[in-house]
Each structure stands twice: as C-alpha cells, then as structure tokens.
Amino acid sequence: EVQLVESGGGLVQPGGSLRLSCAASGFTFGNYDMDWVRQAPGKGPEWVSFINSGGGGAAYADSVKGRFAISRDNAKNTLHLQMNSLKPEDTAVYYCATSDLAYWGQGTQVPVSS
C-alpha cells in the first residue's frame, strides 16, 4: 500500500520556524520527483516547492523563495520542508505529493499566529 505521511506541523508564531517531514512507503521513493503543496483556509491549492528524484534540483514558489528549503533522504524514504521566517499568510495545510500527482499525503496543519 502506498503511503505518504506528513508530520511536523503545529502552531507557530510569526517569524518562527518549522520542519515538515513526509515519510514514504509502498513505492520506490527514489524514483519519484516530489512536491510540497499547501492549501490555505478558503483557498485553492498552491504549489510550494519541487525536488527532483536525486535531490540535486529544486524549485520554489516566489512566495516562499529564500525562506523555505526542500530536501530529501532517499535512503530513509523521507522528504522534508524547512520553513523559516514564517508569516501569517503561510497558514495552510501542507501536503507532500509525487510530482505526477499519483500519490498524496493526508496533510499537516501549519497555523502561523501570535
């Protein structure tokens, strides 16, 4: 069974940091490009970041560039998103997904509020 399980979300103050993780199982994780996607309350999904299968290439939405960093550990079948200098507008449910959108996690909530 394919599973993507996000963790690491939670309430954080503006200016704070969080590190999200996504544990993959049931498929050959190292063969897949991966993305983080978020959905803010009352809004549609927003692409956040991409990393290629080998981890050597990444891309970011303009809204998070310079503040977020994506990484992966193929030996541990894990994807990460380091989020720094968080803003209230980063409040959303964050999902990891394969770039072909075949597999999605259940999401982890990140409220940014004082």
Backbone torsions as a table, in degrees:
resi	resn	phi	psi	omega
1	GLU	NA	129.4	177.6
2	VAL	-74.6	132.2	176.5
3	GLN	-140.0	138.1	168.0
4	LEU	-126.0	120.1	-175.2
5	VAL	-123.7	112.2	179.1
6	GLU	-84.3	152.1	175.6
7	SER	-153.7	167.3	175.6
8	GLY	102.3	-3.9	178.4
9	GLY	-74.5	172.4	179.1
10	GLY	151.2	169.5	-178.0
11	LEU	-66.8	132.3	178.7
12	VAL	-140.1	147.2	178.8
13	GLN	-80.2	153.5	174.3
14	PRO	-53.8	137.4	-176.7
15	GLY	90.0	-10.2	-178.1
16	GLY	-82.7	-177.3	-177.7
17	SER	-131.5	152.7	172.6
18	LEU	-145.2	152.5	173.0
19	ARG	-121.7	114.0	176.6
20	LEU	-88.6	147.1	175.1
21	SER	-127.4	154.7	178.0
22	CYS	-137.7	114.3	-179.5
23	ALA	-95.5	124.8	-177.0
24	ALA	-106.6	144.2	175.5
25	SER	-154.4	158.5	175.6
26	GLY	87.5	0.8	176.3
27	PHE	-153.3	169.1	-177.0
28	THR	-83.7	88.2	-173.3
29	PHE	-52.6	-42.7	-175.0
30	GLY	-67.4	-8.9	178.2
31	ASN	-92.0	-4.1	-171.2
32	TYR	-115.1	132.9	163.1
33	ASP	-66.9	148.4	-175.8
34	MET	-130.8	154.5	178.5
35	ASP	-134.1	155.6	163.4
36	TRP	-109.2	134.7	178.7
37	VAL	-130.7	143.9	178.5
38	ARG	-128.4	157.1	176.6
39	GLN	-136.8	114.3	178.3
40	ALA	-80.2	157.2	-179.7
41	PRO	-55.4	127.2	176.6
42	GLY	76.1	7.5	-178.8
43	LYS	-123.5	167.7	177.5
44	GLY	-81.3	171.1	178.6
45	PRO	-62.5	144.7	178.0
46	GLU	-128.0	124.3	174.6
47	TRP	-66.5	136.6	-176.5
48	VAL	-110.9	-50.2	-172.7
49	SER	-160.4	155.8	-179.4
50	PHE	-132.0	146.5	170.2
51	ILE	-140.7	138.3	-178.2
52	ASN	-78.1	172.1	-169.9
53	SER	-60.5	-34.2	-178.8
54	GLY	-87.1	-9.6	179.4
55	GLY	86.3	2.9	-176.3
56	GLY	-90.2	-7.0	-179.9
57	GLY	-135.0	138.7	-177.9
58	ALA	-143.9	158.8	176.2
59	ALA	-146.2	155.4	-175.7
60	TYR	-137.2	149.1	169.4
61	ALA	-66.4	149.0	-180.0
62	ASP	-57.8	-32.2	-176.0
63	SER	-67.5	-18.4	-177.6
64	VAL	-121.5	-5.5	-176.2
65	LYS	-58.7	132.6	-179.2
66	GLY	88.1	-11.8	179.7
67	ARG	-115.0	-31.3	-177.7
68	PHE	-109.3	150.7	176.1
69	ALA	-139.1	126.2	178.9
70	ILE	-97.1	145.5	176.4
71	SER	-153.9	167.0	179.3
72	ARG	-147.7	154.0	174.9
73	ASP	-126.7	97.5	-175.5
74	ASN	-67.5	-25.9	177.6
75	ALA	-68.4	-28.0	-179.3
76	LYS	-108.1	5.9	179.1
77	ASN	52.8	46.6	-174.3
78	THR	-132.7	139.1	175.4
79	LEU	-114.7	144.3	-178.9
80	HIS	-130.2	156.7	170.3
81	LEU	-138.0	109.3	175.1
82	GLN	-87.0	121.9	-176.2
83	MET	-117.7	117.5	-179.9
84	ASN	-117.3	163.8	177.6
85	SER	48.9	49.0	-175.2
86	LEU	-65.7	145.2	-179.0
87	LYS	-119.8	157.3	177.0
88	PRO	-55.2	-32.7	-179.9
89	GLU	-72.8	-4.4	172.8
90	ASP	-85.0	-5.5	178.4
91	THR	-58.3	123.5	-176.9
92	ALA	-176.1	171.0	164.5
93	VAL	-91.9	128.0	-177.3
94	TYR	-104.3	130.3	-178.4
95	TYR	-119.6	142.0	165.9
96	CYS	-99.4	149.8	-177.6
97	ALA	-156.0	151.6	168.9
98	THR	-70.1	148.7	-173.6
99	SER	-65.6	-21.7	176.2
100	ASP	-83.8	3.2	177.7
101	LEU	65.5	15.7	-179.8
102	ALA	-71.9	-33.9	-175.4
103	TYR	-129.9	136.7	179.9
104	TRP	-132.7	151.3	169.7
105	GLY	-86.2	-177.9	-178.5
106	GLN	-89.1	-10.9	177.1
107	GLY	94.0	153.6	174.0
108	THR	-134.7	135.7	-173.9
109	GLN	-84.6	137.4	177.2
110	VAL	-129.3	94.3	172.5
111	PRO	-88.5	130.1	177.9
112	VAL	-113.2	109.2	-174.3
113	SER	-159.7	149.2	174.7
114	SER	-92.9	NA	NA
